[in-house]
């Protein structure tokens, strides 16, 4: 029996050795896979973290651009509003200065020029003149004669100018109309300023804003 027992013991010992070797192999394989998965997970985490950082940086840059753009728009808007406010104030002062000229004897010549200019613009044989009450009081035969002369020099033909039989205008300046009332040329102060608005605005801009822009 002893040889059989030895053989059996040797067989069992061999099987046990094989089992232990297989177990060790399986454990090593499991460890290798676990390490690979850990490395993959770390790489994936690093990749996700890098993407998150890039995304955050891009988003931050976008926000920065949006903020800067919004600030630029606000500065531009306020600058334009300031310019408009100053333009209106300066033009209001100019209108008041012109209104103050009504007390100056030299204003008659201004009135002559405005009437002649309106007559040329209306371009008709006969024109009716209306103006504010104070200006109507200045319009006499001598003033009309001078206005006709200046208008004719530009038109190349004579024109008849008459004071309109109508209520005086409220605003300063003159309005000339044809006898049938179908056409009119408004040469009141505010209308003149509006008509020459771009020129006036350029003068104001050059005088007030040009130096600040250069700085």
Buried (B, 14 or more C-beta within 10 A) or exposed (E): EEEEEEEEEEEEEEEEEEEEEEEEEEEEEEEEEEEEEEEEEEEEEEEEEEEEEEEEEEEEEEEEEEEEEEEEEEEEEEEEEEBEEBBEEBBEEBBEEBBEBBEEEEBBEBBBBBBBBBBBBBBBEEBBBBBBEEBBEBBEEEBBEBBBEBBBEBBEEEBEBEBBEEEEBEBBBBBBBBBEEEBBBBBBBBBBBEEEEEEBBEEBBEEEBEEEEEE
